[in-house]
Amino acid sequence: MKNWHTTFVVGIVVAIVVALLLFRGSPAAAPEEDYPTRTINLYIGSPPGGSLDLSGRVLAERLVSTLGEQVVIVNKPG
């Protein structure tokens, strides 16, 4: 009798193979060349001036240089 570890690993491998076969030809999986086409909102769950806000602003600068699209920081503390 197989132990449960072997059965678990085989199940994971089968699930990955099935997922790859299902999404291989999907048109939704193909990236669009002109994406993104509008402003990106980056929501941060802390008030302005905190460490998360500063990290988010650094990330936003890198996104602007990488994607070439405007990134707006939206602080939503809560």
N, CA, C, O and CB atoms as a CASP TS submission, in Angstrom:
PFRMAT TS
TARGET T0000
AUTHOR 0000-0000-0000
METHOD Language model
MODEL 1
PARENT N/A
ATOM      1  N   MET     1       0.834  -1.178   0.000  1.00  0.00           N
ATOM      2  CA  MET     1       0.000   0.000   0.000  1.00  0.00           C
ATOM      3  C   MET     1       0.885   1.249   0.000  1.00  0.00           C
ATOM      4  O   MET     1       1.864   1.323   0.743  1.00  0.00           O
ATOM      5  CB  MET     1      -0.952  -0.006   1.215  1.00  0.00           C
ATOM      6  N   LYS     2       0.537   2.221  -0.831  1.00  0.00           N
ATOM      7  CA  LYS     2       1.307   3.456  -0.919  1.00  0.00           C
ATOM      8  C   LYS     2       1.049   4.312   0.309  1.00  0.00           C
ATOM      9  O   LYS     2      -0.038   4.292   0.887  1.00  0.00           O
ATOM     10  CB  LYS     2       0.957   4.232  -2.201  1.00  0.00           C
ATOM     11  N   ASN     3       2.072   5.061   0.691  1.00  0.00           N
ATOM     12  CA  ASN     3       1.828   5.983   1.796  1.00  0.00           C
ATOM     13  C   ASN     3       1.160   7.237   1.252  1.00  0.00           C
ATOM     14  O   ASN     3       1.150   7.459   0.042  1.00  0.00           O
ATOM     15  CB  ASN     3       3.151   6.335   2.536  1.00  0.00           C
ATOM     16  N   TRP     4       0.608   8.050   2.124  1.00  0.00           N
ATOM     17  CA  TRP     4      -0.174   9.207   1.682  1.00  0.00           C
ATOM     18  C   TRP     4       0.684  10.280   1.038  1.00  0.00           C
ATOM     19  O   TRP     4       0.169  11.084   0.260  1.00  0.00           O
ATOM     20  CB  TRP     4      -0.925   9.798   2.847  1.00  0.00           C
ATOM     21  N   HIS     5       1.999  10.320   1.342  1.00  0.00           N
ATOM     22  CA  HIS     5       2.895  11.300   0.727  1.00  0.00           C
ATOM     23  C   HIS     5       2.997  11.082  -0.781  1.00  0.00           C
ATOM     24  O   HIS     5       2.935  12.035  -1.558  1.00  0.00           O
ATOM     25  CB  HIS     5       4.288  11.225   1.366  1.00  0.00           C
ATOM     26  N   THR     6       3.153   9.841  -1.184  1.00  0.00           N
ATOM     27  CA  THR     6       3.263   9.519  -2.598  1.00  0.00           C
ATOM     28  C   THR     6       1.971   9.861  -3.330  1.00  0.00           C
ATOM     29  O   THR     6       2.002  10.437  -4.418  1.00  0.00           O
ATOM     30  CB  THR     6       3.604   8.038  -2.785  1.00  0.00           C
ATOM     31  N   THR     7       0.855   9.511  -2.741  1.00  0.00           N
ATOM     32  CA  THR     7      -0.443   9.808  -3.344  1.00  0.00           C
ATOM     33  C   THR     7      -0.639  11.311  -3.473  1.00  0.00           C
ATOM     34  O   THR     7      -1.157  11.786  -4.484  1.00  0.00           O
ATOM     35  CB  THR     7      -1.580   9.193  -2.515  1.00  0.00           C
ATOM     36  N   PHE     8      -0.235  12.053  -2.469  1.00  0.00           N
ATOM     37  CA  PHE     8      -0.367  13.516  -2.484  1.00  0.00           C
ATOM     38  C   PHE     8       0.475  14.122  -3.602  1.00  0.00           C
ATOM     39  O   PHE     8      -0.006  14.982  -4.340  1.00  0.00           O
ATOM     40  CB  PHE     8       0.051  14.112  -1.124  1.00  0.00           C
ATOM     41  N   VAL     9       1.721  13.684  -3.732  1.00  0.00           N
ATOM     42  CA  VAL     9       2.623  14.221  -4.760  1.00  0.00           C
ATOM     43  C   VAL     9       2.099  13.886  -6.152  1.00  0.00           C
ATOM     44  O   VAL     9       2.119  14.737  -7.040  1.00  0.00           O
ATOM     45  CB  VAL     9       4.056  13.661  -4.579  1.00  0.00           C
ATOM     46  N   VAL    10       1.636  12.669  -6.348  1.00  0.00           N
ATOM     47  CA  VAL    10       1.079  12.279  -7.644  1.00  0.00           C
ATOM     48  C   VAL    10      -0.154  13.126  -7.962  1.00  0.00           C
ATOM     49  O   VAL    10      -0.338  13.539  -9.107  1.00  0.00           O
ATOM     50  CB  VAL    10       0.717  10.772  -7.653  1.00  0.00           C
ATOM     51  N   GLY    11      -0.988  13.383  -6.977  1.00  0.00           N
ATOM     52  CA  GLY    11      -2.167  14.221  -7.186  1.00  0.00           C
ATOM     53  C   GLY    11      -1.804  15.641  -7.582  1.00  0.00           C
ATOM     54  O   GLY    11      -2.442  16.222  -8.461  1.00  0.00           O
ATOM     55  N   ILE    12      -0.788  16.207  -6.945  1.00  0.00           N
ATOM     56  CA  ILE    12      -0.336  17.561  -7.283  1.00  0.00           C
ATOM     57  C   ILE    12       0.204  17.600  -8.707  1.00  0.00           C
ATOM     58  O   ILE    12      -0.108  18.522  -9.461  1.00  0.00           O
ATOM     59  CB  ILE    12       0.744  18.040  -6.289  1.00  0.00           C
ATOM     60  N   VAL    13       1.007  16.613  -9.083  1.00  0.00           N
ATOM     61  CA  VAL    13       1.572  16.567 -10.431  1.00  0.00           C
ATOM     62  C   VAL    13       0.462  16.450 -11.469  1.00  0.00           C
ATOM     63  O   VAL    13       0.509  17.128 -12.495  1.00  0.00           O
ATOM     64  CB  VAL    13       2.556  15.390 -10.568  1.00  0.00           C
ATOM     65  N   VAL    14      -0.524  15.613 -11.224  1.00  0.00           N
ATOM     66  CA  VAL    14      -1.645  15.463 -12.155  1.00  0.00           C
ATOM     67  C   VAL    14      -2.419  16.778 -12.272  1.00  0.00           C
ATOM     68  O   VAL    14      -2.812  17.161 -13.374  1.00  0.00           O
ATOM     69  CB  VAL    14      -2.586  14.322 -11.695  1.00  0.00           C
ATOM     70  N   ALA    15      -2.643  17.467 -11.165  1.00  0.00           N
ATOM     71  CA  ALA    15      -3.360  18.745 -11.199  1.00  0.00           C
ATOM     72  C   ALA    15      -2.593  19.787 -12.001  1.00  0.00           C
ATOM     73  O   ALA    15      -3.203  20.554 -12.746  1.00  0.00           O
ATOM     74  CB  ALA    15      -3.606  19.258  -9.779  1.00  0.00           C
ATOM     75  N   ILE    16      -1.277  19.834 -11.866  1.00  0.00           N
ATOM     76  CA  ILE    16      -0.459  20.796 -12.617  1.00  0.00           C
ATOM     77  C   ILE    16      -0.509  20.488 -14.110  1.00  0.00           C
ATOM     78  O   ILE    16      -0.643  21.399 -14.927  1.00  0.00           O
ATOM     79  CB  ILE    16       1.004  20.775 -12.118  1.00  0.00           C
ATOM     80  N   VAL    17      -0.404  19.225 -14.467  1.00  0.00           N
ATOM     81  CA  VAL    17      -0.448  18.844 -15.881  1.00  0.00           C
ATOM     82  C   VAL    17      -1.806  19.192 -16.489  1.00  0.00           C
ATOM     83  O   VAL    17      -1.869  19.712 -17.603  1.00  0.00           O
ATOM     84  CB  VAL    17      -0.160  17.335 -16.045  1.00  0.00           C
ATOM     85  N   VAL    18      -2.881  18.913 -15.774  1.00  0.00           N
ATOM     86  CA  VAL    18      -4.221  19.242 -16.273  1.00  0.00           C
ATOM     87  C   VAL    18      -4.373  20.750 -16.438  1.00  0.00           C
ATOM     88  O   VAL    18      -4.921  21.208 -17.441  1.00  0.00           O
ATOM     89  CB  VAL    18      -5.307  18.698 -15.319  1.00  0.00           C
ATOM     90  N   ALA    19      -3.899  21.522 -15.472  1.00  0.00           N
ATOM     91  CA  ALA    19      -3.989  22.982 -15.563  1.00  0.00           C
ATOM     92  C   ALA    19      -3.200  23.504 -16.755  1.00  0.00           C
ATOM     93  O   ALA    19      -3.674  24.390 -17.465  1.00  0.00           O
ATOM     94  CB  ALA    19      -3.481  23.634 -14.270  1.00  0.00           C
ATOM     95  N   LEU    20      -2.013  22.974 -16.987  1.00  0.00           N
ATOM     96  CA  LEU    20      -1.215  23.409 -18.138  1.00  0.00           C
ATOM     97  C   LEU    20      -1.893  23.062 -19.454  1.00  0.00           C
ATOM     98  O   LEU    20      -1.850  23.856 -20.393  1.00  0.00           O
ATOM     99  CB  LEU    20       0.171  22.778 -18.091  1.00  0.00           C
ATOM    100  N   LEU    21      -2.511  21.905 -19.543  1.00  0.00           N
ATOM    101  CA  LEU    21      -3.211  21.524 -20.766  1.00  0.00           C
ATOM    102  C   LEU    21      -4.443  22.384 -21.007  1.00  0.00           C
ATOM    103  O   LEU    21      -4.746  22.723 -22.151  1.00  0.00           O
ATOM    104  CB  LEU    21      -3.609  20.063 -20.706  1.00  0.00           C
ATOM    105  N   LEU    22      -5.156  22.742 -19.942  1.00  0.00           N
ATOM    106  CA  LEU    22      -6.365  23.551 -20.095  1.00  0.00           C
ATOM    107  C   LEU    22      -6.048  24.978 -20.517  1.00  0.00           C
ATOM    108  O   LEU    22      -6.768  25.550 -21.335  1.00  0.00           O
ATOM    109  CB  LEU    22      -7.151  23.565 -18.798  1.00  0.00           C
ATOM    110  N   PHE    23      -4.984  25.564 -19.976  1.00  0.00           N
ATOM    111  CA  PHE    23      -4.691  26.967 -20.222  1.00  0.00           C
ATOM    112  C   PHE    23      -3.660  27.200 -21.325  1.00  0.00           C
ATOM    113  O   PHE    23      -3.281  28.341 -21.588  1.00  0.00           O
ATOM    114  CB  PHE    23      -4.213  27.599 -18.962  1.00  0.00           C
ATOM    115  N   ARG    24      -3.209  26.133 -21.966  1.00  0.00           N
ATOM    116  CA  ARG    24      -2.178  26.259 -22.984  1.00  0.00           C
ATOM    117  C   ARG    24      -2.617  27.094 -24.175  1.00  0.00           C
ATOM    118  O   ARG    24      -1.858  27.945 -24.639  1.00  0.00           O
ATOM    119  CB  ARG    24      -1.762  24.902 -23.452  1.00  0.00           C
ATOM    120  N   GLY    25      -3.806  26.875 -24.671  1.00  0.00           N
ATOM    121  CA  GLY    25      -4.265  27.581 -25.855  1.00  0.00           C
ATOM    122  C   GLY    25      -5.279  28.664 -25.551  1.00  0.00           C
ATOM    123  O   GLY    25      -5.932  29.168 -26.465  1.00  0.00           O
ATOM    124  N   SER    26      -5.423  29.024 -24.319  1.00  0.00           N
ATOM    125  CA  SER    26      -6.421  30.011 -23.933  1.00  0.00           C
ATOM    126  C   SER    26      -6.032  31.405 -24.415  1.00  0.00           C
ATOM    127  O   SER    26      -4.915  31.852 -24.155  1.00  0.00           O
ATOM    128  CB  SER    26      -6.608  30.012 -22.418  1.00  0.00           C
ATOM    129  N   PRO    27      -6.937  32.104 -25.118  1.00  0.00           N
ATOM    130  CA  PRO    27      -6.604  33.458 -25.563  1.00  0.00           C
ATOM    131  C   PRO    27      -6.461  34.435 -24.403  1.00  0.00           C
ATOM    132  O   PRO    27      -5.778  35.450 -24.541  1.00  0.00           O
ATOM    133  CB  PRO    27      -7.660  33.961 -26.521  1.00  0.00           C
ATOM    134  N   ALA    28      -7.088  34.155 -23.264  1.00  0.00           N
ATOM    135  CA  ALA    28      -6.970  35.039 -22.105  1.00  0.00           C
ATOM    136  C   ALA    28      -5.568  34.974 -21.506  1.00  0.00           C
ATOM    137  O   ALA    28      -5.139  35.910 -20.830  1.00  0.00           O
ATOM    138  CB  ALA    28      -8.015  34.670 -21.044  1.00  0.00           C
ATOM    139  N   ALA    29      -4.859  33.887 -21.746  1.00  0.00           N
ATOM    140  CA  ALA    29      -3.516  33.737 -21.188  1.00  0.00           C
ATOM    141  C   ALA    29      -2.481  34.518 -21.996  1.00  0.00           C
ATOM    142  O   ALA    29      -1.383  34.777 -21.505  1.00  0.00           O
ATOM    143  CB  ALA    29      -3.129  32.262 -21.135  1.00  0.00           C
ATOM    144  N   ALA    30      -2.819  34.892 -23.223  1.00  0.00           N
ATOM    145  CA  ALA    30      -1.882  35.644 -24.055  1.00  0.00           C
ATOM    146  C   ALA    30      -1.910  37.118 -23.661  1.00  0.00           C
ATOM    147  O   ALA    30      -2.981  37.723 -23.633  1.00  0.00           O
ATOM    148  CB  ALA    30      -2.222  35.475 -25.558  1.00  0.00           C
ATOM    149  N   PRO    31      -0.754  37.706 -23.355  1.00  0.00           N
ATOM    150  CA  PRO    31      -0.737  39.116 -22.953  1.00  0.00           C
ATOM    151  C   PRO    31      -0.978  40.037 -24.145  1.00  0.00           C
ATOM    152  O   PRO    31      -0.563  39.746 -25.267  1.00  0.00           O
ATOM    153  CB  PRO    31       0.598  39.463 -22.285  1.00  0.00           C
ATOM    154  N   GLU    32      -1.647  41.139 -23.883  1.00  0.00           N
ATOM    155  CA  GLU    32      -1.865  42.127 -24.924  1.00  0.00           C
ATOM    156  C   GLU    32      -0.630  43.009 -25.038  1.00  0.00           C
ATOM    157  O   GLU    32       0.063  43.248 -24.049  1.00  0.00           O
ATOM    158  CB  GLU    32      -3.126  42.975 -24.631  1.00  0.00           C
ATOM    159  N   GLU    33      -0.362  43.482 -26.224  1.00  0.00           N
ATOM    160  CA  GLU    33       0.834  44.284 -26.444  1.00  0.00           C
ATOM    161  C   GLU    33       0.702  45.691 -25.880  1.00  0.00           C
ATOM    162  O   GLU    33       1.704  46.286 -25.484  1.00  0.00           O
ATOM    163  CB  GLU    33       1.142  44.354 -27.916  1.00  0.00           C
ATOM    164  N   ASP    34      -0.519  46.242 -25.834  1.00  0.00           N
ATOM    165  CA  ASP    34      -0.697  47.617 -25.401  1.00  0.00           C
ATOM    166  C   ASP    34      -1.203  47.726 -23.961  1.00  0.00           C
ATOM    167  O   ASP    34      -1.765  48.752 -23.580  1.00  0.00           O
ATOM    168  CB  ASP    34      -1.650  48.317 -26.328  1.00  0.00           C
ATOM    169  N   TYR    35      -1.009  46.682 -23.167  1.00  0.00           N
ATOM    170  CA  TYR    35      -1.447  46.713 -21.764  1.00  0.00           C
ATOM    171  C   TYR    35      -0.374  47.355 -20.915  1.00  0.00           C
ATOM    172  O   TYR    35       0.795  47.086 -21.192  1.00  0.00           O
ATOM    173  CB  TYR    35      -1.765  45.290 -21.243  1.00  0.00           C
ATOM    174  N   PRO    36      -0.627  48.140 -19.955  1.00  0.00           N
ATOM    175  CA  PRO    36      -1.891  48.756 -19.567  1.00  0.00           C
ATOM    176  C   PRO    36      -2.188  49.993 -20.418  1.00  0.00           C
ATOM    177  O   PRO    36      -1.277  50.642 -20.934  1.00  0.00           O
ATOM    178  CB  PRO    36      -1.863  49.130 -18.081  1.00  0.00           C
ATOM    179  N   THR    37      -3.451  50.299 -20.550  1.00  0.00           N
ATOM    180  CA  THR    37      -3.852  51.409 -21.403  1.00  0.00           C
ATOM    181  C   THR    37      -4.387  52.596 -20.620  1.00  0.00           C
ATOM    182  O   THR    37      -4.766  53.601 -21.221  1.00  0.00           O
ATOM    183  CB  THR    37      -4.887  50.950 -22.379  1.00  0.00           C
ATOM    184  N   ARG    38      -4.428  52.510 -19.311  1.00  0.00           N
ATOM    185  CA  ARG    38      -4.928  53.628 -18.510  1.00  0.00           C
ATOM    186  C   ARG    38      -4.176  53.686 -17.181  1.00  0.00           C
ATOM    187  O   ARG    38      -3.332  52.841 -16.885  1.00  0.00           O
ATOM    188  CB  ARG    38      -6.457  53.493 -18.266  1.00  0.00           C
ATOM    189  N   THR    39      -4.508  54.708 -16.391  1.00  0.00           N
ATOM    190  CA  THR    39      -3.838  54.931 -15.117  1.00  0.00           C
ATOM    191  C   THR    39      -4.032  53.738 -14.184  1.00  0.00           C
ATOM    192  O   THR    39      -5.108  53.142 -14.134  1.00  0.00           O
ATOM    193  CB  THR    39      -4.359  56.211 -14.457  1.00  0.00           C
ATOM    194  N   ILE    40      -2.972  53.398 -13.444  1.00  0.00           N
ATOM    195  CA  ILE    40      -3.011  52.292 -12.488  1.00  0.00           C
ATOM    196  C   ILE    40      -3.163  52.875 -11.087  1.00  0.00           C
ATOM    197  O   ILE    40      -2.397  53.756 -10.695  1.00  0.00           O
ATOM    198  CB  ILE    40      -1.722  51.403 -12.591  1.00  0.00           C
ATOM    199  N   ASN    41      -4.142  52.393 -10.336  1.00  0.00           N
ATOM    200  CA  ASN    41      -4.327  52.794  -8.940  1.00  0.00           C
ATOM    201  C   ASN    41      -3.652  51.756  -8.048  1.00  0.00           C
ATOM    202  O   ASN    41      -3.941  50.562  -8.135  1.00  0.00           O
ATOM    203  CB  ASN    41      -5.850  52.937  -8.585  1.00  0.00           C
ATOM    204  N   LEU    42      -2.752  52.227  -7.192  1.00  0.00           N
ATOM    205  CA  LEU    42      -2.077  51.354  -6.238  1.00  0.00           C
ATOM    206  C   LEU    42      -2.634  51.669  -4.854  1.00  0.00           C
ATOM    207  O   LEU    42      -2.339  52.717  -4.282  1.00  0.00           O
ATOM    208  CB  LEU    42      -0.515  51.542  -6.284  1.00  0.00           C
ATOM    209  N   TYR    43      -3.444  50.750  -4.320  1.00  0.00           N
ATOM    210  CA  TYR    43      -4.095  50.962  -3.024  1.00  0.00           C
ATOM    211  C   TYR    43      -3.172  50.512  -1.902  1.00  0.00           C
ATOM    212  O   TYR    43      -2.625  49.410  -1.928  1.00  0.00           O
ATOM    213  CB  TYR    43      -5.442  50.202  -2.952  1.00  0.00           C
ATOM    214  N   ILE    44      -3.011  51.389  -0.915  1.00  0.00           N
ATOM    215  CA  ILE    44      -2.166  51.107   0.243  1.00  0.00           C
ATOM    216  C   ILE    44      -3.034  51.212   1.488  1.00  0.00           C
ATOM    217  O   ILE    44      -3.719  52.215   1.691  1.00  0.00           O
ATOM    218  CB  ILE    44      -0.941  52.089   0.319  1.00  0.00           C
ATOM    219  N   GLY    45      -3.004  50.176   2.323  1.00  0.00           N
ATOM    220  CA  GLY    45      -3.874  50.109   3.489  1.00  0.00           C
ATOM    221  C   GLY    45      -3.313  50.770   4.724  1.00  0.00           C
ATOM    222  O   GLY    45      -3.435  50.228   5.823  1.00  0.00           O
ATOM    223  N   SER    46      -2.703  51.925   4.571  1.00  0.00           N
ATOM    224  CA  SER    46      -2.185  52.666   5.725  1.00  0.00           C
ATOM    225  C   SER    46      -2.245  54.160   5.411  1.00  0.00           C
ATOM    226  O   SER    46      -2.347  54.549   4.248  1.00  0.00           O
ATOM    227  CB  SER    46      -0.718  52.225   6.073  1.00  0.00           C
ATOM    228  N   PRO    47      -2.180  54.997   6.453  1.00  0.00           N
ATOM    229  CA  PRO    47      -2.222  56.442   6.208  1.00  0.00           C
ATOM    230  C   PRO    47      -0.936  56.931   5.536  1.00  0.00           C
ATOM    231  O   PRO    47       0.095  56.264   5.609  1.00  0.00           O
ATOM    232  CB  PRO    47      -2.444  57.198   7.526  1.00  0.00           C
ATOM    233  N   PRO    48      -0.997  58.089   4.885  1.00  0.00           N
ATOM    234  CA  PRO    48       0.192  58.632   4.229  1.00  0.00           C
ATOM    235  C   PRO    48       1.325  58.900   5.220  1.00  0.00           C
ATOM    236  O   PRO    48       1.086  59.316   6.354  1.00  0.00           O
ATOM    237  CB  PRO    48      -0.160  59.916   3.493  1.00  0.00           C
ATOM    238  N   GLY    49       2.552  58.656   4.779  1.00  0.00           N
ATOM    239  CA  GLY    49       3.721  58.930   5.599  1.00  0.00           C
ATOM    240  C   GLY    49       4.247  57.740   6.355  1.00  0.00           C
ATOM    241  O   GLY    49       5.332  57.818   6.932  1.00  0.00           O
ATOM    242  N   GLY    50       3.521  56.635   6.377  1.00  0.00           N
ATOM    243  CA  GLY    50       3.977  55.437   7.081  1.00  0.00           C
ATOM    244  C   GLY    50       4.948  54.633   6.243  1.00  0.00           C
ATOM    245  O   GLY    50       5.245  54.987   5.102  1.00  0.00           O
ATOM    246  N   SER    51       5.438  53.551   6.818  1.00  0.00           N
ATOM    247  CA  SER    51       6.422  52.734   6.110  1.00  0.00           C
ATOM    248  C   SER    51       5.812  52.043   4.891  1.00  0.00           C
ATOM    249  O   SER    51       6.478  51.908   3.864  1.00  0.00           O
ATOM    250  CB  SER    51       7.015  51.694   7.052  1.00  0.00           C
ATOM    251  N   LEU    52       4.552  51.603   4.992  1.00  0.00           N
ATOM    252  CA  LEU    52       3.903  50.990   3.837  1.00  0.00           C
ATOM    253  C   LEU    52       3.703  52.004   2.720  1.00  0.00           C
ATOM    254  O   LEU    52       3.855  51.679   1.543  1.00  0.00           O
ATOM    255  CB  LEU    52       2.561  50.381   4.240  1.00  0.00           C
ATOM    256  N   ASP    53       3.360  53.238   3.093  1.00  0.00           N
ATOM    257  CA  ASP    53       3.167  54.285   2.099  1.00  0.00           C
ATOM    258  C   ASP    53       4.473  54.574   1.363  1.00  0.00           C
ATOM    259  O   ASP    53       4.483  54.706   0.139  1.00  0.00           O
ATOM    260  CB  ASP    53       2.633  55.563   2.762  1.00  0.00           C
ATOM    261  N   LEU    54       5.564  54.672   2.103  1.00  0.00           N
ATOM    262  CA  LEU    54       6.855  54.943   1.474  1.00  0.00           C
ATOM    263  C   LEU    54       7.287  53.798   0.565  1.00  0.00           C
ATOM    264  O   LEU    54       7.814  54.028  -0.524  1.00  0.00           O
ATOM    265  CB  LEU    54       7.919  55.191   2.539  1.00  0.00           C
ATOM    266  N   SER    55       7.066  52.572   1.009  1.00  0.00           N
ATOM    267  CA  SER    55       7.401  51.409   0.175  1.00  0.00           C
ATOM    268  C   SER    55       6.547  51.390  -1.085  1.00  0.00           C
ATOM    269  O   SER    55       7.031  51.075  -2.172  1.00  0.00           O
ATOM    270  CB  SER    55       7.208  50.098   0.964  1.00  0.00           C
ATOM    271  N   GLY    56       5.272  51.729  -0.927  1.00  0.00           N
ATOM    272  CA  GLY    56       4.378  51.774  -2.081  1.00  0.00           C
ATOM    273  C   GLY    56       4.779  52.836  -3.079  1.00  0.00           C
ATOM    274  O   GLY    56       4.638  52.630  -4.284  1.00  0.00           O
ATOM    275  N   ARG    57       5.271  53.956  -2.612  1.00  0.00           N
ATOM    276  CA  ARG    57       5.708  55.022  -3.512  1.00  0.00           C
ATOM    277  C   ARG    57       6.968  54.625  -4.281  1.00  0.00           C
ATOM    278  O   ARG    57       7.121  54.983  -5.449  1.00  0.00           O
ATOM    279  CB  ARG    57       5.962  56.308  -2.723  1.00  0.00           C
ATOM    280  N   VAL    58       7.859  53.894  -3.637  1.00  0.00           N
ATOM    281  CA  VAL    58       9.046  53.384  -4.337  1.00  0.00           C
ATOM    282  C   VAL    58       8.620  52.382  -5.406  1.00  0.00           C
ATOM    283  O   VAL    58       9.130  52.405  -6.526  1.00  0.00           O
ATOM    284  CB  VAL    58      10.041  52.723  -3.339  1.00  0.00           C
ATOM    285  N   LEU    59       7.679  51.499  -5.052  1.00  0.00           N
ATOM    286  CA  LEU    59       7.151  50.531  -6.005  1.00  0.00           C
ATOM    287  C   LEU    59       6.474  51.244  -7.169  1.00  0.00           C
ATOM    288  O   LEU    59       6.642  50.838  -8.319  1.00  0.00           O
ATOM    289  CB  LEU    59       6.165  49.578  -5.315  1.00  0.00           C
ATOM    290  N   ALA    60       5.715  52.295  -6.892  1.00  0.00           N
ATOM    291  CA  ALA    60       5.024  53.039  -7.941  1.00  0.00           C
ATOM    292  C   ALA    60       6.013  53.659  -8.920  1.00  0.00           C
ATOM    293  O   ALA    60       5.774  53.652 -10.128  1.00  0.00           O
ATOM    294  CB  ALA    60       4.143  54.126  -7.329  1.00  0.00           C
ATOM    295  N   GLU    61       7.118  54.192  -8.416  1.00  0.00           N
ATOM    296  CA  GLU    61       8.135  54.764  -9.298  1.00  0.00           C
ATOM    297  C   GLU    61       8.710  53.713 -10.236  1.00  0.00           C
ATOM    298  O   GLU    61       8.937  53.980 -11.417  1.00  0.00           O
ATOM    299  CB  GLU    61       9.256  55.397  -8.476  1.00  0.00           C
ATOM    300  N   ARG    62       8.942  52.530  -9.710  1.00  0.00           N
ATOM    301  CA  ARG    62       9.484  51.453 -10.544  1.00  0.00           C
ATOM    302  C   ARG    62       8.460  50.965 -11.559  1.00  0.00           C
ATOM    303  O   ARG    62       8.812  50.613 -12.684  1.00  0.00           O
ATOM    304  CB  ARG    62       9.945  50.287  -9.673  1.00  0.00           C
ATOM    305  N   LEU    63       7.187  50.945 -11.155  1.00  0.00           N
ATOM    306  CA  LEU    63       6.141  50.551 -12.097  1.00  0.00           C
ATOM    307  C   LEU    63       6.031  51.545 -13.240  1.00  0.00           C
ATOM    308  O   LEU    63       5.844  51.151 -14.391  1.00  0.00           O
ATOM    309  CB  LEU    63       4.800  50.426 -11.384  1.00  0.00           C
ATOM    310  N   VAL    64       6.147  52.838 -12.928  1.00  0.00           N
ATOM    311  CA  VAL    64       6.080  53.863 -13.971  1.00  0.00           C
ATOM    312  C   VAL    64       7.207  53.659 -14.980  1.00  0.00           C
ATOM    313  O   VAL    64       6.978  53.724 -16.188  1.00  0.00           O
ATOM    314  CB  VAL    64       6.159  55.281 -13.353  1.00  0.00           C
ATOM    315  N   SER    65       8.421  53.413 -14.492  1.00  0.00           N
ATOM    316  CA  SER    65       9.544  53.230 -15.410  1.00  0.00           C
ATOM    317  C   SER    65       9.449  51.916 -16.184  1.00  0.00           C
ATOM    318  O   SER    65       9.905  51.833 -17.324  1.00  0.00           O
ATOM    319  CB  SER    65      10.855  53.280 -14.643  1.00  0.00           C
ATOM    320  N   THR    66       8.864  50.899 -15.574  1.00  0.00           N
ATOM    321  CA  THR    66       8.758  49.601 -16.235  1.00  0.00           C
ATOM    322  C   THR    66       7.599  49.553 -17.227  1.00  0.00           C
ATOM    323  O   THR    66       7.767  49.110 -18.364  1.00  0.00           O
ATOM    324  CB  THR    66       8.593  48.505 -15.201  1.00  0.00           C
ATOM    325  N   LEU    67       6.421  50.012 -16.794  1.00  0.00           N
ATOM    326  CA  LEU    67       5.217  49.901 -17.613  1.00  0.00           C
ATOM    327  C   LEU    67       4.973  51.116 -18.501  1.00  0.00           C
ATOM    328  O   LEU    67       4.277  51.021 -19.512  1.00  0.00           O
ATOM    329  CB  LEU    67       4.029  49.686 -16.731  1.00  0.00           C
ATOM    330  N   GLY    68       5.541  52.251 -18.123  1.00  0.00           N
ATOM    331  CA  GLY    68       5.346  53.451 -18.916  1.00  0.00           C
ATOM    332  C   GLY    68       3.958  54.052 -18.769  1.00  0.00           C
ATOM    333  O   GLY    68       3.499  54.765 -19.661  1.00  0.00           O
ATOM    334  N   GLU    69       3.302  53.784 -17.691  1.00  0.00           N
ATOM    335  CA  GLU    69       1.953  54.276 -17.432  1.00  0.00           C
ATOM    336  C   GLU    69       1.942  54.960 -16.080  1.00  0.00           C
ATOM    337  O   GLU    69       2.731  54.612 -15.201  1.00  0.00           O
ATOM    338  CB  GLU    69       0.908  53.124 -17.482  1.00  0.00           C
ATOM    339  N   GLN    70       1.051  55.936 -15.902  1.00  0.00           N
ATOM    340  CA  GLN    70       0.962  56.661 -14.642  1.00  0.00           C
ATOM    341  C   GLN    70       0.412  55.768 -13.534  1.00  0.00           C
ATOM    342  O   GLN    70      -0.540  55.020 -13.751  1.00  0.00           O
ATOM    343  CB  GLN    70       0.084  57.902 -14.804  1.00  0.00           C
ATOM    344  N   VAL    71       1.016  55.847 -12.340  1.00  0.00           N
ATOM    345  CA  VAL    71       0.574  55.082 -11.177  1.00  0.00           C
ATOM    346  C   VAL    71       0.163  56.077 -10.091  1.00  0.00           C
ATOM    347  O   VAL    71       0.946  56.941  -9.698  1.00  0.00           O
ATOM    348  CB  VAL    71       1.703  54.107 -10.665  1.00  0.00           C
ATOM    349  N   VAL    72      -1.076  55.942  -9.614  1.00  0.00           N
ATOM    350  CA  VAL    72      -1.610  56.835  -8.585  1.00  0.00           C
ATOM    351  C   VAL    72      -1.694  56.078  -7.261  1.00  0.00           C
ATOM    352  O   VAL    72      -2.269  54.991  -7.196  1.00  0.00           O
ATOM    353  CB  VAL    72      -3.012  57.391  -8.995  1.00  0.00           C
ATOM    354  N   ILE    73      -1.122  56.654  -6.213  1.00  0.00           N
ATOM    355  CA  ILE    73      -1.174  56.057  -4.882  1.00  0.00           C
ATOM    356  C   ILE    73      -2.501  56.453  -4.229  1.00  0.00           C
ATOM    357  O   ILE    73      -2.832  57.636  -4.157  1.00  0.00           O
ATOM    358  CB  ILE    73       0.048  56.512  -4.005  1.00  0.00           C
ATOM    359  N   VAL    74      -3.262  55.454  -3.753  1.00  0.00           N
ATOM    360  CA  VAL    74      -4.521  55.700  -3.057  1.00  0.00           C
ATOM    361  C   VAL    74      -4.386  55.089  -1.664  1.00  0.00           C
ATOM    362  O   VAL    74      -4.296  53.870  -1.519  1.00  0.00           O
ATOM    363  CB  VAL    74      -5.757  55.093  -3.844  1.00  0.00           C
ATOM    364  N   ASN    75      -4.373  55.957  -0.630  1.00  0.00           N
ATOM    365  CA  ASN    75      -4.271  55.479   0.748  1.00  0.00           C
ATOM    366  C   ASN    75      -5.663  55.207   1.303  1.00  0.00           C
ATOM    367  O   ASN    75      -6.522  56.089   1.305  1.00  0.00           O
ATOM    368  CB  ASN    75      -3.524  56.505   1.634  1.00  0.00           C
ATOM    369  N   LYS    76      -5.881  53.982   1.772  1.00  0.00           N
ATOM    370  CA  LYS    76      -7.154  53.559   2.377  1.00  0.00           C
ATOM    371  C   LYS    76      -6.852  52.926   3.714  1.00  0.00           C
ATOM    372  O   LYS    76      -6.846  51.700   3.823  1.00  0.00           O
ATOM    373  CB  LYS    76      -7.933  52.562   1.454  1.00  0.00           C
ATOM    374  N   PRO    77      -6.596  53.739   4.754  1.00  0.00           N
ATOM    375  CA  PRO    77      -6.320  53.137   6.062  1.00  0.00           C
ATOM    376  C   PRO    77      -7.561  52.451   6.609  1.00  0.00           C
ATOM    377  O   PRO    77      -8.690  52.876   6.363  1.00  0.00           O
ATOM    378  CB  PRO    77      -5.823  54.200   7.056  1.00  0.00           C
ATOM    379  N   GLY    78      -7.329  51.396   7.344  1.00  0.00           N
ATOM    380  CA  GLY    78      -8.488  50.730   7.909  1.00  0.00           C
ATOM    381  C   GLY    78      -8.203  49.452   8.462  1.00  0.00           C
ATOM    382  O   GLY    78      -9.103  48.786   8.972  1.00  0.00           O
TER
END
